[in-house]
């Protein structure tokens, strides 16, 4: 060891994995030694330099001219149980025995980690039609060689994310399923500026209270879908306001603005469209791409995040980030990936700014209505949506597509599968069960036995009213249908009965003289009236 120590210079502690060796040196820490001593060791390493000066076990190391101590890979570490390091700093002098045993070494946030990276996520996304553009084809090979951290930004412009945002969550989930770490970045800062991408006019300014409420709602949606845990490689949710709130304008101009070329910024498609419009573009909106670009710089430097994803309308903002990483940090290895926007069959974009928002939060849209929206997907779109909105194998999707053209195919069978898969992903088992129960309960003539909890759940989606139970019993069903507003007149009610379209608790009514009895009230609490397939009302008992 004497020869090795003469060649050593003072360096911060680092443990870095290579195929054939464990390296202690100057790069970022990629391993954590899980022992009491190691906690102090890591603390000291952040205070001052560390010198390796002693080693138990002959032949455990070899000298290296670059000042890095190398030892065989950790399969042989039990032969060399103790390394001793001296902390060279006025604030922290002492010795720390670092016991390295196979059971004590664990992998933590390593860009070069290959363990658990199961499949090529870029190839998977490409096969499913989830890639529009990639900043560098090198990402295709990098994603199989190391565990990556991948992020997508979500500005809190509403209390919930919507179906258009679901594509981003699905792409993040595909990275997670292939062994990588998804990160959702909440735009607590950028929401105060407003992203001009894809917008024909400037977004209205939101006050701090609205932004805080929206952040809370979106955080809840992401936490539920991404299933945050305390495990080491669990998804993360960050907020860019945490670093922007202390960033002064002068520092921004000095540290970020000087690297931005105005010509390049104006050439971005989102900027050109707005500059050529009557509305134009404010300076505030013009700087948005720099704010999002610097987010990537901060995350790359502080969190080890190397990939940003987004919709195709985010290409300009994403490339602004990869450019800034190269210019500010003088580093390569930052990648961007965009996916196509989720479009309706008429070509319009799914989103809260376009009519008919499909929210992901159950407080704004019930699991039943979410399920029904997907169930109503036209045949021309259903296979496309199966590929991009579910995690089913492509072979299974192809089999489902083949059944659609065969004799005996039950209409909407594939739509039902689509609705089930996506509702399960967004709302979980409980939400899917609720949606299926409500669907069955609201199907006239269905065999499902109604109970008051099911009826109570569907009151979010159908009209409801209350009547006194005493006045209900013994009254005419025809009168009840008119008084509750189900139909406008007794004549209309009788006509509906003759046509076979009037239902009480999903049972067809055939007697125009039907009077109400206690058994008609489900669990003594409420009943369901239906006129045709869509006209329904829940009647509660006072």
C-alpha positions in Angstrom: 0.0 0.0 0.0 3.0 2.3 0.6 3.5 2.7 -3.2 -0.1 3.4 -3.7 -0.3 6.1 -1.0 2.7 8.0 -2.5 0.8 8.3 -5.7 -2.4 9.4 -4.1 -3.6 13.0 -3.9 -6.4 14.5 -1.8 -9.8 13.9 -3.3 -13.5 13.8 -2.3 -14.8 10.3 -1.7 -16.5 8.7 -4.7 -17.5 5.2 -5.4 -18.1 4.5 -9.1 -19.1 1.2 -10.7 -17.2 -0.2 -13.7 -17.7 -3.6 -15.2 -14.5 -5.0 -13.6 -13.6 -2.7 -10.7 -14.9 -0.5 -7.9 -13.4 3.0 -8.1 -12.8 5.5 -5.3 -12.1 8.9 -6.6 -13.3 12.4 -7.7 -16.6 11.9 -9.5 -20.1 12.1 -8.1 -21.0 9.5 -5.4 -22.9 6.6 -7.0 -22.7 4.1 -4.1 -23.7 4.4 -0.5 -22.2 2.2 2.2 -25.0 1.4 4.6 -23.3 1.5 8.0 -23.2 3.8 11.0 -19.6 4.7 10.2 -20.4 5.5 6.6 -22.9 8.2 7.6 -20.1 10.2 9.3 -17.8 9.4 6.5 -20.2 10.9 3.9 -20.8 13.9 6.2 -17.0 14.5 6.4 -16.6 14.0 2.7 -18.9 17.0 2.1 -16.7 19.2 4.4 -13.2 18.5 3.3 -10.9 16.4 1.2 -10.2 12.7 2.0 -7.0 10.7 1.6 -6.7 7.0 1.6 -3.7 6.0 3.7 -4.2 2.5 5.0 -5.7 -0.7 3.8 -6.1 -4.2 5.3 -5.2 -7.1 3.1 -2.3 -7.4 0.8 -2.7 -6.6 -2.8 -6.0 -4.8 -2.2 -5.1 -1.8 -4.3 -2.7 -0.6 -7.0 -1.3 2.9 -7.5 -2.8 5.1 -10.2 -1.3 8.2 -11.7 -4.6 10.1 -11.7 -4.9 9.9 -8.0 -7.7 7.3 -7.9 -7.5 4.3 -5.7 -8.7 1.2 -7.5 -9.6 -2.2 -6.0 -11.1 -5.3 -7.5 -14.9 -5.4 -7.9 -16.9 -5.9 -4.8 -17.3 -9.7 -5.3 -13.8 -9.9 -3.7 -14.3 -7.1 -1.1 -14.8 -9.5 1.9 -11.1 -10.3 1.6 -10.4 -6.7 2.4 -12.8 -5.8 5.2 -11.4 -2.4 6.3 -10.2 0.7 4.6 -9.1 3.6 6.7 -9.4 7.2 5.6 -8.1 10.4 7.1 -10.2 13.5 6.9 -8.0 16.4 6.1 -9.9 19.5 7.2 -9.6 21.9 10.1 -13.3 21.4 11.0 -13.2 17.6 10.9 -10.1 15.6 11.7 -10.1 12.0 12.6 -10.3 8.5 11.4 -13.2 6.6 10.0 -13.2 2.8 9.6 -15.2 2.0 6.6 -16.2 -1.6 6.6 -16.9 -2.7 3.0 -18.8 -6.0 2.8 -21.0 -7.2 0.0 -24.1 -6.8 2.3 -23.2 -3.2 3.1 -22.9 -1.9 -0.4 -26.0 -0.7 -2.3 -26.5 1.1 -5.5 -27.9 4.6 -5.3 -28.9 7.0 -8.1 -26.1 6.0 -10.5 -26.2 7.2 -14.1 -24.2 4.2 -15.1 -26.1 1.5 -13.3 -27.2 -1.3 -15.5 -29.0 -3.5 -13.0 -32.8 -3.6 -13.3 -32.7 -1.8 -16.7 -34.8 -4.5 -18.4 -35.8 -3.4 -21.9 -35.1 -0.7 -24.4 -37.7 1.9 -23.5 -37.1 4.0 -26.6 -37.7 1.0 -28.9 -40.9 0.3 -26.9 -42.2 3.8 -27.2 -41.4 3.9 -30.9 -43.3 0.6 -31.6 -46.4 2.1 -29.9 -46.3 5.4 -31.7 -45.2 7.4 -28.6 -42.2 9.1 -30.1 -42.3 12.2 -32.3 -38.7 13.4 -32.0 -35.4 12.6 -30.1 -32.6 15.1 -29.6 -30.0 12.5 -29.9 -30.2 8.9 -31.1 -27.6 8.0 -28.5 -30.4 7.9 -26.0 -31.5 4.6 -27.6 -28.3 2.9 -26.5 -27.8 4.8 -23.3 -31.1 3.8 -21.8 -30.0 0.1 -21.9 -26.7 0.7 -20.2 -27.7 2.8 -17.2 -30.6 3.7 -14.9 -31.8 7.1 -16.0 -33.8 9.8 -14.3 -36.5 11.1 -16.6 -38.7 14.2 -16.0 -41.7 15.9 -17.5 -43.0 19.3 -16.4 -46.6 20.0 -15.5 -47.7 23.7 -15.1 -50.5 24.1 -12.6 -52.9 25.9 -14.9 -56.0 24.0 -13.4 -56.9 22.0 -10.4 -56.3 18.7 -12.2 -54.5 17.2 -15.1 -56.5 16.1 -18.1 -56.5 13.3 -20.6 -54.0 15.1 -22.8 -51.5 15.1 -19.9 -52.0 11.4 -19.5 -49.7 10.6 -22.4 -46.8 12.2 -20.5 -47.6 10.1 -17.4 -47.8 7.0 -19.5 -44.4 7.7 -21.1 -42.9 8.3 -17.6 -44.5 5.0 -16.5 -42.9 3.2 -19.5 -39.5 4.4 -18.4 -40.3 3.2 -14.8 -41.4 -0.2 -16.1 -38.1 -0.5 -17.9 -36.0 0.2 -14.7 -35.7 4.0 -14.8 -36.8 6.7 -12.4 -39.7 9.0 -13.4 -39.8 12.6 -12.1 -42.7 14.9 -12.3 -41.8 18.6 -12.2 -44.6 20.9 -11.0 -44.3 24.4 -12.5 -44.9 26.5 -9.4 -42.6 29.1 -10.9 -43.2 28.8 -14.6 -47.0 28.9 -14.1 -46.5 32.5 -13.0 -45.2 33.3 -16.6 -47.3 31.0 -18.8 -46.1 28.7 -21.6 -47.0 30.2 -25.0 -46.5 26.8 -26.8 -49.7 25.9 -28.7 -51.6 29.0 -27.5 -53.0 31.7 -29.7 -53.0 34.3 -26.9 -51.3 34.9 -23.6 -52.5 33.0 -20.6 -54.3 34.9 -17.9 -52.2 35.7 -14.8 -53.0 33.5 -11.8 -52.8 34.7 -8.2 -50.7 32.8 -5.6 -53.7 31.3 -4.0 -55.0 29.8 -7.3 -51.5 28.4 -8.1 -51.2 26.8 -4.6 -54.7 25.2 -5.0 -53.8 23.9 -8.4 -50.5 22.6 -7.3 -52.2 20.6 -4.5 -54.7 19.1 -6.9 -52.1 18.1 -9.5 -49.8 16.7 -6.8 -52.6 14.5 -5.6 -53.4 13.2 -9.1 -49.7 12.4 -9.9 -49.2 10.8 -6.5 -52.1 8.4 -7.1 -51.2 7.4 -10.6 -47.4 7.2 -10.2 -47.8 5.5 -6.8 -45.2 7.3 -4.8 -43.4 5.2 -2.1 -40.4 5.6 0.1 -38.5 3.0 -1.8 -35.1 4.0 -3.3 -36.1 4.2 -6.9 -39.6 5.5 -6.3 -41.0 8.3 -8.6 -40.3 11.8 -7.5 -42.4 15.0 -7.6 -40.5 18.3 -7.5 -41.5 22.0 -7.7 -39.4 24.4 -9.7 -40.5 27.3 -7.4 -38.1 25.8 -4.9 -35.1 27.1 -6.9 -36.6 30.0 -8.8 -37.9 31.8 -5.7 -34.4 33.0 -4.7 -33.2 33.6 -8.3 -32.8 37.4 -8.9 -33.3 39.0 -12.3 -29.7 40.2 -12.4 -28.4 36.7 -11.7 -30.8 35.3 -14.3 -29.5 37.7 -17.0 -25.9 37.0 -16.0 -26.0 33.3 -15.5 -28.6 32.3 -18.1 -29.4 35.1 -20.4 -25.9 35.6 -21.7 -25.9 32.1 -23.1 -29.2 32.6 -25.0 -29.1 33.7 -28.7 -32.1 35.8 -29.6 -32.1 34.5 -33.2 -32.3 31.0 -32.0 -35.1 31.8 -29.6 -37.1 33.6 -32.3 -36.6 30.6 -34.6 -38.6 28.3 -32.3 -41.9 27.3 -33.9 -44.0 28.3 -30.9 -42.5 31.8 -31.0 -42.8 32.3 -34.8 -46.5 31.4 -34.8 -47.2 34.0 -32.1 -45.1 36.7 -33.6 -46.9 36.3 -36.9 -50.3 36.5 -35.2 -52.4 39.6 -34.4 -52.0 38.9 -30.6 -48.2 38.9 -30.8 -46.0 37.9 -27.8 -45.0 39.6 -24.6 -41.5 39.6 -23.3 -42.7 37.5 -20.4 -43.8 34.7 -22.6 -40.7 35.0 -24.8 -38.5 34.2 -21.8 -40.5 31.1 -20.9 -38.2 28.8 -22.9 -35.2 30.0 -20.9 -37.0 29.3 -17.6 -37.9 25.8 -18.7 -34.4 25.4 -20.2 -32.7 26.3 -16.9 -35.0 23.9 -15.1 -33.2 21.2 -17.0 -29.8 22.6 -16.1 -30.7 22.6 -12.4 -32.1 19.1 -12.5 -29.2 17.8 -14.5 -26.7 19.3 -12.0 -28.5 18.8 -8.7 -30.7 15.7 -9.2 -28.8 13.7 -11.9 -31.7 13.9 -14.3 -30.6 13.5 -17.9 -33.8 13.1 -19.9 -36.7 15.5 -20.4 -39.9 14.4 -22.1 -42.9 16.4 -23.4 -45.5 16.7 -26.1 -44.4 17.7 -29.6 -45.4 21.3 -28.9 -42.6 21.3 -26.2 -39.8 20.6 -28.6 -38.5 24.2 -28.6 -38.5 24.4 -24.8 -36.8 21.0 -24.5 -34.0 21.8 -26.9 -33.5 25.1 -25.1 -32.7 23.0 -22.0 -30.3 20.6 -23.7 -28.5 23.6 -25.3 -28.2 25.3 -21.9 -26.8 22.2 -20.2 -24.0 22.1 -22.8 -23.3 25.8 -22.6 -23.6 26.4 -18.8 -22.3 23.1 -17.5 -20.0 22.2 -20.4 -21.3 18.7 -20.3 -22.9 16.3 -22.7 -25.5 13.6 -21.8 -28.7 15.7 -21.7 -31.4 14.2 -23.9 -34.9 15.2 -25.0 -37.8 13.2 -26.2 -41.2 14.3 -27.5 -44.4 12.3 -28.1 -47.3 13.1 -30.4 -50.2 15.1 -29.0 -53.4 13.2 -28.1 -55.9 14.2 -30.7 -59.6 13.6 -31.1 -60.8 12.0 -34.3 -61.6 15.4 -35.7 -57.9 16.4 -35.3 -58.5 18.7 -32.3 -56.4 18.4 -29.1 -57.6 16.8 -26.0 -57.2 19.4 -23.2 -58.9 21.6 -20.8 -58.7 24.6 -23.1 -60.6 22.7 -25.8 -64.3 21.9 -25.1 -65.1 18.8 -23.2 -62.2 18.5 -20.7 -61.6 14.9 -19.5 -60.1 15.5 -16.1 -58.0 12.9 -14.2 -59.2 14.0 -10.8 -62.3 12.2 -9.6 -63.4 15.4 -7.8 -63.9 17.0 -11.2 -64.9 14.0 -13.2 -66.2 10.7 -11.7 -64.5 7.4 -12.6 -67.9 6.5 -14.2 -67.9 9.4 -16.6 -64.2 8.9 -17.3 -64.9 5.3 -18.2 -67.9 6.2 -20.3 -65.9 8.7 -22.3 -63.3 6.1 -23.3 -66.0 3.5 -23.9 -67.5 5.9 -26.5 -64.2 5.9 -28.5 -65.1 5.4 -32.2 -63.8 2.2 -33.9 -61.5 4.3 -36.1 -59.5 5.5 -33.0 -59.8 2.6 -30.5 -56.8 0.6 -31.7 -54.6 3.7 -31.8 -55.6 4.6 -28.3 -55.1 1.0 -27.1 -51.4 1.3 -28.2 -50.7 4.6 -26.6 -53.0 4.7 -23.6 -52.5 1.2 -22.2 -49.7 -1.2 -21.4 -51.1 -4.2 -23.1 -48.7 -6.2 -25.3 -48.9 -5.2 -28.9 -49.6 -8.9 -29.8 -52.7 -8.8 -27.7 -53.8 -5.5 -29.2 -53.4 -7.0 -32.7 -55.5 -9.9 -31.6 -58.2 -7.6 -30.4 -58.1 -5.7 -33.7 -58.5 -8.9 -35.6 -61.7 -9.8 -33.7 -63.3 -6.5 -34.8 -63.5 -7.7 -38.3 -64.8 -11.2 -37.6 -68.4 -12.4 -37.7 -70.0 -12.5 -34.2 -67.9 -9.6 -32.8 -69.8 -7.9 -30.0 -69.8 -4.2 -30.8 -67.7 -2.1 -28.4 -65.9 -5.0 -26.9 -62.5 -3.4 -27.6 -63.8 -0.1 -26.4 -64.8 -1.8 -23.1 -61.3 -3.2 -22.7 -59.8 0.2 -23.4 -62.0 1.9 -20.9 -61.2 -0.7 -18.2 -57.4 -0.5 -18.7 -57.2 3.3 -18.7 -59.6 3.7 -15.8 -57.7 1.1 -13.8 -54.4 3.0 -14.4 -55.8 6.4 -13.5 -58.3 5.6 -10.7 -57.1 2.2 -9.4 -59.1 -0.9 -8.6 -61.6 1.0 -6.5 -62.3 3.6 -9.2 -62.7 0.9 -11.9 -65.1 -1.1 -9.6 -67.1 2.1 -9.0 -67.3 2.8 -12.8 -68.4 -0.7 -13.6 -71.0 -0.8 -10.9 -72.4 2.5 -12.0 -72.4 1.4 -15.7 -74.4 -1.7 -14.8 -76.7 0.2 -12.5 -77.5 2.8 -15.2 -78.2 0.1 -17.9 -82.0 -0.2 -18.3 -83.0 -3.8 -17.9 -79.6 -4.8 -16.4 -79.5 -7.8 -14.2 -77.4 -6.0 -11.5 -79.0 -5.8 -8.1 -79.2 -2.2 -7.1 -78.2 -1.0 -3.6 -78.3 2.4 -2.1 -74.5 2.9 -2.1 -74.4 2.3 -5.9 -77.3 4.8 -6.4 -75.6 7.3 -4.1 -72.4 7.0 -6.2 -74.1 7.7 -9.5 -75.8 10.9 -8.2 -72.6 12.7 -9.2 -73.4 11.8 -12.8 -77.2 11.9 -13.1 -79.8 14.4 -11.8 -81.3 13.7 -8.4 -84.1 15.1 -6.2 -85.7 14.4 -2.9 -89.3 13.6 -1.9 -91.1 12.8 1.3 -91.5 9.0 1.7 -94.9 9.4 3.2 -96.2 11.3 0.1 -94.5 8.8 -2.2 -96.1 5.6 -1.0 -99.5 5.0 -2.6 -98.9 7.7 -5.3 -99.0 7.1 -9.0 -95.8 6.3 -10.8 -97.0 8.5 -13.7 -97.4 11.4 -11.3 -94.0 10.7 -9.8 -92.3 10.8 -13.2 -93.8 14.3 -13.9 -93.2 15.8 -10.4 -89.6 14.8 -10.4 -89.0 16.2 -13.9 -88.2 13.0 -15.6 -90.8 13.7 -18.3 -92.8 16.8 -18.9 -96.4 15.4 -18.9 -98.5 12.4 -18.0 -99.2 11.9 -21.7 -95.4 11.6 -22.3 -95.0 9.1 -19.5 -97.9 6.9 -20.7 -96.4 7.0 -24.3 -93.0 6.0 -22.9 -94.6 3.0 -21.1 -96.3 1.9 -24.2 -93.1 2.1 -26.1 -91.3 0.0 -23.5 -88.9 2.7 -22.5 -89.8 3.5 -18.9 -87.9 1.7 -16.1 -88.1 1.7 -12.3 -84.9 0.5 -10.7 -83.8 -0.8 -14.1 -87.0 -3.0 -14.4 -89.3 -2.2 -17.3 -92.7 -0.7 -16.3 -95.6 -2.1 -18.3 -98.6 -1.1 -16.1 -99.7 2.5 -16.6 -101.7 2.3 -13.3 -98.6 1.3 -11.3 -98.6 2.8 -7.7 -95.6 3.1 -5.5 -95.0 0.7 -2.6 -92.3 0.3 0.0 -90.5 -2.4 -1.9 -89.9 0.1 -4.8 -87.5 2.0 -2.5 -84.0 0.5 -2.6 -82.8 -0.2 0.9 -85.5 2.3 2.1 -83.4 5.2 0.9 -83.8 5.9 -2.8 -85.0 4.7 -6.3 -84.0 5.2 -9.9 -86.3 6.3 -12.7 -85.2 5.9 -16.4 -86.9 7.1 -19.6 -85.0 5.6 -22.5 -81.2 5.0 -22.2 -80.0 8.5 -21.2 -82.8 10.2 -19.3 -82.5 9.2 -15.7 -83.1 10.6 -12.2 -82.3 9.3 -8.7 -85.1 10.0 -6.2 -84.0 10.2 -2.5 -86.4 9.7 0.4 -86.5 12.6 2.9 
